[in-house]
Amino acid sequence: MTDAPTPDGTAADAAGSTTATVAPDATPGLQAGARPLLAQRRGHEYTRILAYGAARGEHVVPNDDLVGPIDSSDEWIRQRTGIVTRKRAGQDVEAVDLAEAAAREAIAKAGITPDQIGVVLVATVTHTVATPSMASLLAERIGATPAAAYDISAACAGYAYGIAQADSFIKSGIAEYVLVIGAEKLSDVVDPTDRSISFLLGDGAGAAVVGPSDFAGIGPSIWGSDGSKWDAIGMTATYKEWAAGAPRPTMRQAGQTVFRWAVWEMVKVAKQALDAAGVTADQLAAFVPHQANIRIIDEFAKQLGLPESVVIARDITTTGNTSAASIPLATHRLLDEHPDLSGGLALQIGFGAGLVFGAQVVVLP
């Protein structure tokens, strides 16, 4: 009888005993068994979000302050976006400053010290330089060095991408704790005369500490991209064009293209995230979509069939669209206003420039 290999690299005979076996070496010139076995590490079976932190721009900017250059009105902006005011930071404040404030709050609430953080992930599209990363500077500021640190350029889906990676890192043993931050100062890339997006944008940072758990606190992530709509949201010029004399690059979007894609395609992704987590809409305590537009949020809720018991994040009303920061900022506010949501399930989904998307069901800390 031929011995059958077992998962640990041995072979079992008919009596059930095991003997060591050596797989044939495919590398020319090496004797069988000459290659050493590489040690592997495993992390924790489960992860969860331990705590959130938040920081918003210090200035409250009402619609009336912005309507002149775009020949609009407060009523028009409210009806189409749900925004009444947005938060913007002062000239001397950078996105990394907001990120630091949010990070310190999240770390303190998580009950850990910065030196326990193994990876720092910053989702942002508004870092002031192409390199080095905001994450490496942030790690130094908060005392997380020598944690691995890098930025995620996935726009409004960046935070959801970061949560997916943090979950994987802890399960694989790469890190014990991961700091995930969405940080944006979008007022730096605003053209006040642009009617497509300028009045939407705000400044802020939201942070989450992800760590090991004795129960499943982060469901499977559903993420992806649609590069066929690459130019639906972006900048008005490249850095190369700017250096050659083009006006300073600012944000713009093809509003109707983005709206239709978000409403019809992203609902499918949200449903996939629910299915992957093995839960139904009526089991949710909260729904936290990217704070892009109140009409998109309301249509999401309708298409998902969310019952009235599900609390829906509408942070956009007073914060504006903060891209990668919007989901953690909105979640932070929900927990402040509804502490009873702690321990409940939240469906979060981010979507934006790329076009990119990411979603998962999480247990609220």
QUITA-V637643 format. One record per residue. N is the residue number from 1. RES is the residue in one small letter. SS is DSSP state (alpha for helix, beta for strand, coil for the rest). Layout:
# QUITA-V637643
n res ss
N RES SS
N RES SS
This chain:
# QUITA-V637643
n res ss
1 m coil
2 t coil
3 d coil
4 a beta
5 p beta
6 t coil
7 p coil
8 d coil
9 g coil
10 t beta
11 a beta
12 a beta
13 d coil
14 a coil
15 a coil
16 g coil
17 s coil
18 t beta
19 t beta
20 a beta
21 t coil
22 v coil
23 a coil
24 p coil
25 d coil
26 a coil
27 t coil
28 p coil
29 g coil
30 l coil
31 q coil
32 a coil
33 g coil
34 a coil
35 r coil
36 p coil
37 l coil
38 l coil
39 a coil
40 q coil
41 r coil
42 r coil
43 g coil
44 h coil
45 e coil
46 y beta
47 t beta
48 r beta
49 i beta
50 l beta
51 a beta
52 y beta
53 g beta
54 a beta
55 a beta
56 r beta
57 g coil
58 e coil
59 h beta
60 v beta
61 v beta
62 p beta
63 n alpha
64 d alpha
65 d alpha
66 l coil
67 v coil
68 g coil
69 p coil
70 i coil
71 d coil
72 s coil
73 s coil
74 d alpha
75 e alpha
76 w alpha
77 i alpha
78 r alpha
79 q alpha
80 r alpha
81 t alpha
82 g coil
83 i coil
84 v coil
85 t beta
86 r beta
87 k beta
88 r beta
89 a coil
90 g coil
91 q coil
92 d coil
93 v coil
94 e coil
95 a alpha
96 v alpha
97 d alpha
98 l alpha
99 a alpha
100 e alpha
101 a alpha
102 a alpha
103 a alpha
104 r alpha
105 e alpha
106 a alpha
107 i alpha
108 a alpha
109 k alpha
110 a alpha
111 g coil
112 i coil
113 t coil
114 p alpha
115 d alpha
116 q alpha
117 i beta
118 g beta
119 v beta
120 v beta
121 l beta
122 v beta
123 a beta
124 t coil
125 v coil
126 t coil
127 h coil
128 t coil
129 v coil
130 a coil
131 t coil
132 p coil
133 s coil
134 m alpha
135 a alpha
136 s alpha
137 l alpha
138 l alpha
139 a alpha
140 e alpha
141 r alpha
142 i alpha
143 g coil
144 a coil
145 t coil
146 p coil
147 a coil
148 a beta
149 a beta
150 y beta
151 d beta
152 i beta
153 s coil
154 a coil
155 a alpha
156 c alpha
157 a alpha
158 g alpha
159 y alpha
160 a alpha
161 y alpha
162 g alpha
163 i alpha
164 a alpha
165 q alpha
166 a alpha
167 d alpha
168 s alpha
169 f alpha
170 i alpha
171 k alpha
172 s alpha
173 g coil
174 i coil
175 a coil
176 e coil
177 y beta
178 v beta
179 l beta
180 v beta
181 i beta
182 g beta
183 a beta
184 e beta
185 k beta
186 l alpha
187 s alpha
188 d alpha
189 v alpha
190 v coil
191 d coil
192 p coil
193 t coil
194 d coil
195 r coil
196 s coil
197 i coil
198 s alpha
199 f alpha
200 l alpha
201 l beta
202 g coil
203 d beta
204 g beta
205 a beta
206 g beta
207 a beta
208 a beta
209 v beta
210 v beta
211 g beta
212 p beta
213 s beta
214 d coil
215 f coil
216 a coil
217 g coil
218 i beta
219 g coil
220 p coil
221 s coil
222 i beta
223 w beta
224 g beta
225 s beta
226 d coil
227 g alpha
228 s alpha
229 k alpha
230 w coil
231 d coil
232 a coil
233 i beta
234 g beta
235 m beta
236 t coil
237 a coil
238 t coil
239 y alpha
240 k alpha
241 e alpha
242 w alpha
243 a alpha
244 a coil
245 g coil
246 a coil
247 p coil
248 r coil
249 p coil
250 t coil
251 m beta
252 r beta
253 q beta
254 a coil
255 g alpha
256 q alpha
257 t alpha
258 v alpha
259 f alpha
260 r alpha
261 w alpha
262 a alpha
263 v alpha
264 w alpha
265 e alpha
266 m alpha
267 v alpha
268 k alpha
269 v alpha
270 a alpha
271 k alpha
272 q alpha
273 a alpha
274 l alpha
275 d alpha
276 a alpha
277 a alpha
278 g coil
279 v coil
280 t coil
281 a alpha
282 d alpha
283 q alpha
284 l coil
285 a coil
286 a beta
287 f beta
288 v beta
289 p beta
290 h coil
291 q coil
292 a coil
293 n coil
294 i alpha
295 r alpha
296 i alpha
297 i alpha
298 d alpha
299 e alpha
300 f alpha
301 a alpha
302 k alpha
303 q alpha
304 l alpha
305 g coil
306 l coil
307 p coil
308 e coil
309 s coil
310 v coil
311 v beta
312 i beta
313 a coil
314 r coil
315 d coil
316 i alpha
317 t alpha
318 t alpha
319 t alpha
320 g coil
321 n beta
322 t coil
323 s alpha
324 a alpha
325 a alpha
326 s alpha
327 i alpha
328 p alpha
329 l alpha
330 a alpha
331 t alpha
332 h alpha
333 r alpha
334 l alpha
335 l alpha
336 d alpha
337 e alpha
338 h coil
339 p alpha
340 d alpha
341 l alpha
342 s coil
343 g coil
344 g coil
345 l beta
346 a beta
347 l beta
348 q beta
349 i beta
350 g beta
351 f beta
352 g beta
353 a coil
354 g coil
355 l coil
356 v beta
357 f beta
358 g beta
359 a beta
360 q beta
361 v beta
362 v beta
363 v beta
364 l coil
365 p coil
